[in-house]
Amino acid sequence: METRSTQTAFRFRPELLARAKNRARSEGKTLNAFIEGILEKELGTKEEKFEQIMAEIKAMRGTPTHKLEDGFYDMAGCIEGITYSQEELEADPKLAYLVDKYGL
């Protein structure tokens, strides 16, 4: 991680800024550290995001993952043929989001 920082300015809606300040304070962080953490998480590498998605899928369905030699996962072997009922999707918004976003 780079140690030097660059100063910049952003515009936020007052209520959003107040919520961010309150959350940062409740987590014992500065506003800057809080927002940097959010950006780091959101802008993580594709591999990190993929790892996170696979972990979420595995936790939701107990599906085994098959890591290949190149460090990627055999998606077809992990999730091929898994379908979700409308009731499952309605009961779990996170699952519904993943199914919709990644075409699972």
N, C-alpha and C positions, 0 to 999 in steps of 0.2 A: 504494500500500500504506500502510495506517495505521501511524504510528510509535509510538503509545501502545499499551501492552499491558495486559491485564487478568490478574491472577493468579487461578488456579483450581487445583483439586486433582482428581486422578483416582486410581482404584485400578487397579493392574495386577497380574497374577500375577507372582510373583518371577522366574520364569524368562523371562517375556516382557520384563520391565523390564531384566533383565541382558542379554538379546540386543539390546535397543534401545540400551542404554548402550554395549555393545561396538561395534555398528555405527556409532553416532554418533562414537565415538572413532576408529574406523578411517577415517571420512570427514573427520576433522578438524573436527567440528561439536560444539556443545553438545547435550545431550539435548533441550533446548527447541527449538533450531533444527532438529534432525533431525525431531522429531515435528511441528513446524509445517510443514516441507516435505512430509511425508507427507500431512498434512491438506489443504494447499493443492493438492497434486496430485489427491487423491481428490475434493475438493470443487470442482474447477474448474468453470467455467461449462459449460452444456450445449453451447455452440458449440465450446469448447475440446475437450470430450470427443468431440464429433462429428468434429472435425478429426483428432483422434488416431486414432479408429476408421477413418476414411477413409484415413489414411496407412498404417495397418496392413493394411487390405484391399488397397490399391494395392501395397504392398511384397510381400504374399503372392502376389498373382495377377497383378501387372502391369496391373491394370485401369485404364483411363483414367477420370478424374473430369471431370464437366462442371459447372463453377461457373455458377450462374445469377446474374442481376442483383442479387437481394436478398442475395447472399452465401451462400445455401444451395446444396446440391448436388443434382443430379438423380440420386437414388438408383436409380431404375428404370433409367436409362441406364447406370449404372455396374455394377450387379450383377445385373440381371434375367437369369434363365436360367442363372446360374452354379450349378453343383451340385458337391458334394464327395463323393468316394467315402469309404467307411468307412475304408479304408486311409489316405487323406489325413488324416482327422480323428484317427485313432489315432496317426499319426506326428507330428502337430502339435497339442499340447494348447491352444496359444493360439488357433489357428484354430477348434478344436472349441468353445472357450469363446465366441468371437465368434459363431459360427454358432448356438450354443444360446441365448445371451443376446439376440441381436438378430434372431433368426429369419432369418438369411441363407441 
